[in-house]
Amino acid sequence: MPLTPPPLSLYVHVPWCVRKCPYCDFNSHEGRGELPFAAYVDALLADLDHDLPLAWGRTVHTVFFGGGTPSLMPPEFIDRFLQGASARLRFAPGCEITLETNPGTAEHGRFEGYRDAGVNRLSFGIQSFDDGCLQRLGRIHDSREAEAAVKLAQDAGFDNFNLDLMYALPGQDLAMAERDLQRAFALQPTHVSHYQLTLEPNTVFAARPPAGIPDDDAGWDMQEHCQALLADAGYAQYEVSAYARPGRQCAHNLNYWTYGDYLGIGAGAHGKITLGHDESILRRWKHKHPTRYLAEAGSEAGIGGDERIAPGRRPFEFMLNALRLVGGFSLATFEARTGLASTVIGPQLQAASRNGWLEVEAGQVRPTELGRRFTNDVVALFLAE
């Protein structure tokens, strides 16, 4: 089967934050003193120039500024980067451009600046509206600042935004998890990311777990109860931890989950590109530390690594993403994105169907409710032997 280049996205990593949260395993570094944003934009554009041959002639459908805390970067630098990027790549009309923001870094006037620069979607890292939970999570904002930041963005004209919320937090019970959602609903987000606190390796919480984390049964009760609340409030679940009003799904993340392509620039950024000339899929990542990145971006030395994805590994990679989607995927999409005939995954699909994990009908594959509870087991079926 021929590989068909999928939609292309652009991911931009901003590595600094005010304070590293104890549960965070992302490539983020506490900023000290004046941060070198002007030099970083220069490095980002040099990095993009170096990767451009991977994407000649292709259109960018979404841009996502992640971190770290991208809202530490003043609007004029976001503007300069977007102007430079759109001069190098064709941006689709109505291109979704998302900026992650921390309520503790929101300032009056910044949201107007981001809007003028071209940002048209925001993602707020709220985590909780309970001040005690926020303190235990090491967040730098309180609930009042969280609500004020969202209202500032709305006053600036943003009508498309996500609120990030976590559950099964230290000291949290079911009623507290429900209150978090009710306070979120009052702000009328178009999208809610709702996910369980996990103790990721190499984090402070993994080394020293906080007291009062709800057990698995309590966490499951919170998940089921909150899913019902989200549905009743008009937020349809379309991915494991993503809920949206009609037509407001995150296009950038949907491209990830359907095994789309993305250029990854910035310190520690990862990219995945389909190369039509030799029918291959390339993964590329950049060095993680900001100091090294600033020194080497735009050169071969700035690349942390390149890896061609062998055909035998593509089914696993595809399923690792696509089986997060409540609606699943079509076999035609699998063939186009992997370059493999769908018959190569026939035995695994049959095994998953026998276990009650997947439904396969009319060329569409959907995880069942049971399958969504055992996603890791379903995906493991597709590991290359």
ROVO-41302 format. One line per field, with one value per residue (C-alpha): residue in three letters; z, y, x. Coordinates in steps of 0.1 Angstrom, whole numbers. Each point is the difference from the previous one (the first is absolute). Example, Ala and Ser with C-alpha at 12.3 -4.5 7.8 and 13.67 -1.06 7.14 Angstrom:
BEGIN
resn <- c(ALA  SER)
zz <- c(78  -7)
yy <- c(-45  34)
xx <- c(123  14)
end
This chain:
BEGIN
resn <- c(MET  PRO  LEU  THR  PRO  PRO  PRO  LEU  SER  LEU  TYR  VAL  HIS  VAL  PRO  TRP  CYS  VAL  ARG  LYS  CYS  PRO  TYR  CYS  ASP  PHE  ASN  SER  HIS  GLU  GLY  ARG  GLY  GLU  LEU  PRO  PHE  ALA  ALA  TYR  VAL  ASP  ALA  LEU  LEU  ALA  ASP  LEU  ASP  HIS  ASP  LEU  PRO  LEU  ALA  TRP  GLY  ARG  THR  VAL  HIS  THR  VAL  PHE  PHE  GLY  GLY  GLY  THR  PRO  SER  LEU  MET  PRO  PRO  GLU  PHE  ILE  ASP  ARG  PHE  LEU  GLN  GLY  ALA  SER  ALA  ARG  LEU  ARG  PHE  ALA  PRO  GLY  CYS  GLU  ILE  THR  LEU  GLU  THR  ASN  PRO  GLY  THR  ALA  GLU  HIS  GLY  ARG  PHE  GLU  GLY  TYR  ARG  ASP  ALA  GLY  VAL  ASN  ARG  LEU  SER  PHE  GLY  ILE  GLN  SER  PHE  ASP  ASP  GLY  CYS  LEU  GLN  ARG  LEU  GLY  ARG  ILE  HIS  ASP  SER  ARG  GLU  ALA  GLU  ALA  ALA  VAL  LYS  LEU  ALA  GLN  ASP  ALA  GLY  PHE  ASP  ASN  PHE  ASN  LEU  ASP  LEU  MET  TYR  ALA  LEU  PRO  GLY  GLN  ASP  LEU  ALA  MET  ALA  GLU  ARG  ASP  LEU  GLN  ARG  ALA  PHE  ALA  LEU  GLN  PRO  THR  HIS  VAL  SER  HIS  TYR  GLN  LEU  THR  LEU  GLU  PRO  ASN  THR  VAL  PHE  ALA  ALA  ARG  PRO  PRO  ALA  GLY  ILE  PRO  ASP  ASP  ASP  ALA  GLY  TRP  ASP  MET  GLN  GLU  HIS  CYS  GLN  ALA  LEU  LEU  ALA  ASP  ALA  GLY  TYR  ALA  GLN  TYR  GLU  VAL  SER  ALA  TYR  ALA  ARG  PRO  GLY  ARG  GLN  CYS  ALA  HIS  ASN  LEU  ASN  TYR  TRP  THR  TYR  GLY  ASP  TYR  LEU  GLY  ILE  GLY  ALA  GLY  ALA  HIS  GLY  LYS  ILE  THR  LEU  GLY  HIS  ASP  GLU  SER  ILE  LEU  ARG  ARG  TRP  LYS  HIS  LYS  HIS  PRO  THR  ARG  TYR  LEU  ALA  GLU  ALA  GLY  SER  GLU  ALA  GLY  ILE  GLY  GLY  ASP  GLU  ARG  ILE  ALA  PRO  GLY  ARG  ARG  PRO  PHE  GLU  PHE  MET  LEU  ASN  ALA  LEU  ARG  LEU  VAL  GLY  GLY  PHE  SER  LEU  ALA  THR  PHE  GLU  ALA  ARG  THR  GLY  LEU  ALA  SER  THR  VAL  ILE  GLY  PRO  GLN  LEU  GLN  ALA  ALA  SER  ARG  ASN  GLY  TRP  LEU  GLU  VAL  GLU  ALA  GLY  GLN  VAL  ARG  PRO  THR  GLU  LEU  GLY  ARG  ARG  PHE  THR  ASN  ASP  VAL  VAL  ALA  LEU  PHE  LEU  ALA  GLU)
zz <- c(0  -8  30  -3  17  27  12  14  33  16  37  17  34  25  28  29  29  32  22  -9  13  20  -23  -33  -23  -30  -12  22  18  27  -15  19  -7  -33  -25  -35  -20  -30  -4  4  -28  -22  10  -8  -35  -6  12  -24  -29  6  0  -29  -26  18  -8  -33  -16  28  18  38  14  38  21  37  25  29  29  26  2  -35  15  17  -35  -7  -29  -22  -1  -8  -28  -14  0  -18  -26  -7  0  -24  -23  -2  0  -15  28  -8  2  35  13  36  21  37  28  34  28  38  19  23  -30  -14  -2  -11  -37  -9  -13  -24  -12  -5  -19  -23  -6  -14  29  -1  26  36  24  37  24  28  16  28  14  35  16  23  -29  -20  29  3  -37  2  -23  0  -4  22  -11  -1  -24  -21  -5  -5  -27  -20  2  -12  -30  -7  3  -26  -25  6  -4  -6  30  20  37  13  32  19  24  27  15  35  25  -26  3  -25  11  -5  -35  -9  13  -22  -31  11  3  -33  -17  14  -21  -32  -15  -35  11  32  5  30  11  31  19  -7  17  -30  3  7  17  36  6  -12  24  29  -6  17  27  -6  -37  -5  -6  -34  9  11  -32  -21  17  -7  -36  -6  19  -17  -35  6  12  -31  -23  17  -4  -38  -1  -21  7  -32  15  33  19  -25  -1  -23  -10  -36  -26  27  2  0  -36  9  24  -24  -25  25  8  -36  -7  -18  -7  21  -1  36  7  33  28  4  -27  -19  -36  -23  -38  -29  -28  -33  -20  17  16  35  33  19  37  10  34  12  29  32  20  -10  2  -24  -22  -3  -10  -26  -14  -38  -4  -1  35  13  -10  30  -23  -32  -3  -29  11  -13  -16  26  27  -17  11  37  -4  -19  26  29  -13  -18  27  23  -22  11  -36  -10  -35  -35  -16  -30  23  15  -36  -11  31  4  -36  11  -11  27  -3  20  31  -6  26  27  -8  2  34  13  -12  17  33  -4  -4  -35  -24  -37  -24  -36  0  33  32  33  35  23  35  12  -25  12  35  -13  -27  9  -4  -33  -14  12  -25  -28  12  -26  10)
yy <- c(0  35  24  30  32  9  35  19  18  22  -5  27  -7  28  -17  25  2  20  -31  -37  -18  -32  -22  14  -22  24  17  31  21  26  34  20  37  15  -27  2  2  20  -25  -29  12  3  -36  -12  15  -14  -34  3  9  -31  -22  17  -25  -27  19  19  10  -13  20  5  -6  6  16  -7  18  -24  -1  8  31  17  29  11  12  35  4  19  -31  -23  24  1  -38  -4  26  -18  -34  11  15  -35  -23  3  4  -13  25  -1  -18  -9  16  -10  15  -18  24  -1  22  11  17  18  37  27  8  -32  -18  28  -2  -37  4  27  -23  -27  -23  -11  -27  -2  -29  9  -22  4  -35  8  28  -11  21  -29  -23  26  5  -37  -2  28  23  37  12  -1  -5  37  6  -29  14  36  -12  -17  31  21  -22  1  38  0  -19  -36  -23  -32  -13  -32  -4  -27  -17  -30  -23  -26  28  -2  7  1  -18  -5  31  21  -14  9  35  5  -9  22  30  -8  -2  35  13  -15  -16  -16  -29  -18  -23  -21  -26  -19  10  -26  -3  2  -14  26  24  13  -17  -33  2  13  -8  25  -11  -3  -12  -17  -38  -16  -6  36  12  -21  13  36  -8  -16  28  28  -16  1  36  10  -17  16  34  -5  -11  -32  -22  -6  -12  -17  33  26  14  27  18  -8  10  11  -30  8  -3  -1  -30  -17  1  -18  -26  -8  -5  33  18  28  20  3  30  14  -16  -36  1  -32  -2  -26  4  -23  2  -8  -3  -31  -12  4  15  21  9  28  16  30  3  7  25  36  12  -27  5  38  -8  -27  6  0  -23  -37  2  13  -33  -24  -29  -13  -33  -17  -19  -36  -13  -26  26  22  -19  4  37  6  -19  18  32  -10  -23  30  13  -9  -2  -21  1  -13  -28  23  25  -27  -10  36  10  -32  -11  -35  -21  -4  -37  1  9  -24  -26  27  16  -34  -7  34  -6  -34  17  26  28  11  2  -4  8  14  9  19  -11  13  -8  -12  14  -30  5  36  -13  -23  22  -11  -37  7  20  -27  -25  20  -1  -15  -34)
xx <- c(0  13  6  -23  14  -26  -8  30  2  26  10  20  15  7  21  -2  -25  -1  3  2  -31  7  -21  13  22  0  32  -4  27  -5  8  25  5  -9  -8  17  -33  15  28  -24  -22  31  9  -36  1  34  -12  -30  22  20  -31  -17  13  -21  -32  6  -33  -22  -27  0  -35  7  26  4  23  6  24  11  -22  -2  -20  33  9  -12  -24  25  22  -29  -9  36  1  -33  8  33  -16  -28  25  17  -30  -35  -25  -35  -29  -13  30  -5  27  0  21  2  -3  5  -24  28  17  -31  3  -24  6  19  -30  -8  36  -2  -32  15  30  -24  -6  -36  -2  12  6  0  19  -25  2  -24  -21  6  28  11  3  19  25  5  7  26  -19  9  -36  -31  -37  -7  30  -12  -35  14  24  -28  -22  29  4  -38  1  28  -22  10  -31  19  19  8  1  24  -14  14  -17  10  21  16  -28  -28  -33  -29  -18  32  5  -36  4  31  -21  -29  23  15  -34  -8  28  -15  31  -3  22  10  30  -8  26  12  31  27  33  24  35  28  -24  0  -33  13  29  -21  -37  -23  -23  -37  -1  -33  2  -8  -37  -5  18  -23  -31  12  6  -34  -18  18  -4  -38  2  19  -24  -30  17  4  36  3  29  20  33  11  3  -15  -35  -13  -31  -11  26  25  23  37  10  37  -4  -23  28  23  -26  -7  38  3  33  16  31  14  22  13  20  -9  -27  -9  -12  -14  1  -11  25  -16  33  11  -32  12  -11  26  0  23  7  20  24  -19  21  -7  36  12  -31  7  36  -7  -35  0  30  5  14  -34  -18  -2  -8  -17  -18  -17  -30  2  -32  -3  -2  -26  -31  10  7  -32  -21  18  -16  -32  -14  -1  -29  -36  -10  30  13  -7  21  5  17  22  11  7  19  21  4  -11  -30  -26  3  33  -20  -28  10  4  -33  -17  16  -10  -36  -2  11  -28  26  -7  -29  9  -28  -2  37  -2  18  -13  11  -28  -6  19  28  4  6  27  16  35  -9  -17  30  24  -16  16  36  23  12)
end
